[in-house]
Amino acid sequence: MDINSILLTHGNRTFKADTEDELGVFMHVGEYKIHVRKDDASLAMGMLVNEFHPLIDSFKKI
């Protein structure tokens, strides 16, 4: 699945960090983990996935 499919499926979900690592925070969306860097996390909080998608650092299937 690519990022466009995730945006279509889960684009209306509000960003809320579930876990964090040394580089940033993760949000679990379906079977994927979306990573946002710590510098961008405060910007993404409360935004819809469709709105903050340029801030997504990476995503991977869990």
Phi, psi and omega in degrees: 000141178257176184297326180296322178294321178296318179296320178294320184281319189237017185298337182265008176276143179275138181291129175214121183291130178263319180217171177217161174227191184290340182258339183178205183235157180240146171235131178271125180230108183061235179259019181239156177242117180262129182253133175234133180296152182304322180298330183261351185298318181293330176290321185283335183305127177085353179271156174285152179304320178299329183278323184260010184304331175294341181273353181292122180279317179196168173211150176208155180284137180253000000 
